[in-house]
Amino acid sequence: MAGLAGISADYLTRLEQGRATAPSVQVVESLARALRLADAERDLLYQLAGHAAPGRDVVPSRVTPSVQRLLDRLANTPVVVYDATWTVLLANAPYNALMGDTTTWHGIERNALWRNLLGPAGRVVHTAQEQADHEARLVADLRLTASRYPVDRALRRLVEELTERSPRFAELWNADAPAPLPDPSKRKVVDHPGVGRITLDCDTLLVTMDDLRITVYTAEPGTEDAERLALAVVLGTQSLGVETADPASTLPR
């Protein structure tokens, strides 16, 4: 449950036992998503936690049941879901096996702009120009998101923190001419620690009504890349399974 919600098992235990009584909006939304609550149940959870349910002027961060059903049908394919600020909402086990365990990312660490501009190096291989173009596309898309949700406080805090900590972000954010929007379909090279480099098709699907981005990684069947991807998923899933099986990480303390 903690892994699905992107919070620590210890904090979840304290919430269940009433020892933590003021969960943030982000935690409440993560719990609602992990529990797959209906709209009315989600709003009630917000009220019980002392928060107003999000309105239309706030960046949506809910994976709807219909989107969840779509993800369930891609259970063997690496898939990650972002909100309109490029913050990870959900990543399935194959994605974690391919790219690294997202359940250990918390707060701003789950944001793709922060990870590309300030975070540790990921497994996607970019040339310097490709990295610069990727950063420009992400910032350009965030600018459009900010124009759609001008009163979203969390989005404003994200922009302020990135501006303060990343000169590159500040340069792109304040540029007169925005960069082109992200390419919805492109190939990426992933340097996996267990199987080496894998060239994959990376397709980003937009769920317009809910303002979500679903990124799917696939390889052409019958190719060496497909074999390496399958092996990476098996190796990574086994590794994550061993970590999850640790009693210290799953049992209440």
N, C-alpha and C positions, 0 to 999 in steps of 0.2 A: 504494500500500500504506500509506504513512504517513498519507494522508488518510483512508482507511478506518479506520485504527486510532486516529486522533485524536492522533498524535504528529508531531514534526517530522521532515522527511526526513533532516536531519543526524543526529539521534539514532538513527533506524532504521539509517542507514549505519554508525554506530559500533557498534551492536549486531551487525550482520552481520559486521563486520570484527574483532569481539572487543575493541574499544577501550572499550566500555561493558559491564561484566560483572555489574551488580547491578540489573536492571530491577525496578521496583516491582510489587506485585500488580496494580495498576491497569493498568500497561503490559502485563503478561503476559496479562491477561484481554482487553484490547483487541486484542492480536495474535491470540489464539486466536479471537476473534470475527471479525476481518478475514479470517483464513485458513479460517474455517468448519470448525474442527477437530471431530472426533467426541469423545465423552466421554473415551475412553482416551487419545487424542492430546493433548487439553487437559490432562489430569492429568499426562501425561509432561512437557509443556512447563512446567508449574508446578514439577515436581520438578527439571528441568534448570536452572531459574532460582533454585532454592534455596528454594521456597515450598511449603507444604502446599496441596493442592487445596481449594477452598472446601467447607465442609460445609453442612448444612441450617440452621445458625444464622447464616449470613452472607447478606446481601441478594443474591439472584441477579442476575448481570450478564451472563448469556449469552443471546444471540439464538439459539434452537434452530433446527435445519434446517427444521422444519415452519413456524416463524414466518418464517424467511427466505424460504421458498417463497411464503408469503402476500405478503410485501413485494415479491418479484419480480413478482408478478401486478399490483402497483399501481405499476409502474415509472414511469408517466406522471402519477401523482397525488402531491401533497405529503404525505409521511408521515414522522413522527419517532417513535422508540421510546425510552421512558424506563424506568429501573429503578424500584424501589419508593421510592427517595429522590428521584425526579424528576431524575435525572441522565441526560443524553442518552447513549444507547448507540449509536444509529445514526440517521442522517437521510439520506434519498435526495436525488438531485440536484434534483428539483422543489421539495422543501422548502427546500434551501439557496438555490435561485433565488428563492423567495418570501420567505423570512425572513432571509436573510443566511447567509454561509458558515460553517457550524458546524465545519468542519475547522480553523479558526483558534482555536477555543476549547480550552483545556487546563485540566486539574485542576478546581478548583471552579467555573471559568467555565462548565462544562458543566451545572451544576446550576440548575434552573429557579427554585428559591427564591432562590439567590444572585443570579441575573440580575434577578429581579423586585424584590428588596429592596435590592441593593447595586450591581448592574451597570449598564451603559449602557442607555439607553432602547431598546426594541425597536421593531418595526414594527406590533405590535398596538395599536390605538387603544382606550383605556379612559377612561371618566370617572373622577373621583376615587373615587366609590363603587364602581364596578365593579372598580377596581384594589384597593381595600381588601378587597372580598369575595373577589377572586381570591387575594390573599395569605393571607387567613384559611383558605380552602379548602385551599391547598397545605400550610400549616402543620398543619392538622388531619389531613390525610392522612399527613404525616410523623410525627405523634405515633402514629398507628396502626401505621405501619411500625416505629417504635422499640419499640413494645410487642411486636411479633412477632419482632424480632431484637435482644433486649436486650444481647447480648454482641458485636455487630458493632462492631469498633473504628473502622472508617472512618465508619460512621454516627454514632458517638459524637463523633468529631472534627468531623464536619460540623456537628452540633448545637452543639458548643462554640464553633466559629468563628463561626457565625451569631449565637449568643447574645452573643458578645463584641463583634461588629462592628455588629449591627443592633438598636437599641432596639425597633423594631417587631416583629422576630422574637421577642425576649425577652418582650415583652408578650403576644404571641399564644401562645407556647410555655408560658408560666406561667399562662395564663388558666384559671379553674376550669371553665368550660363550653366544650367544643370547638365549633368552627364546624361547619356542615354539610359533608358530603363533597362533593367536586367534582361538578358537574353533568356527566354523561357525554355530553351532547349540547347544544351551544349555537352561536349564531352569533357570528362575530368579524369585525371590520373591520380589514383589514391596509392600512397606508399604504405602498405600494410606491414606491420612488423613481423607477421608470421608467414606471409606468402609472397611478399615483394610488391612490385608495382602492378596495378590493375587499371586498365583503361575502360571507363564506363560511360554510358549515356546518362546524363543528368537532366531530368525533365522536371520543371517546376509548374505545377498546376495551380491556378488561382480560383479560390472559392469566393466569388464576388460578393454574394449577399452577406457572408460572414467575415469577409476580408482576411482570409487565411491563405497561406502559401504551403502547398504540399510538394515536397521535393522527393523524387523517386530515382533510385539508382539501379540500372539494369545493364546486362551485357548480352551481346548477340549469342543466341544458343549455339552450342557446338564449337565455340571458340575457346582458346586458352584462357582468355579473360573470364569467360563464364565459369570455367573450372576453378580458376583462382578465387573468384567471388564466392562460389559455393564453399570452397575450403575455408576461406576467411570467415564466413558466417558460422560454419561448424566450429572452428577453433575458438572464435570469439564468444559464441554462445556457451560453449563448454566452460570457458574461463569465467564468464560472468555468472554462470550457474554455480560454480565452485565458491565464488565470493558470496553469492546470495545465501548459500547453504551454511555459512558460518553462523552458529547459534548466537554469537555475540552481536551480530548485525540484524537479527530477525526477532529475537525474543525480547519481551518487555524487561526493562531494567528498573 
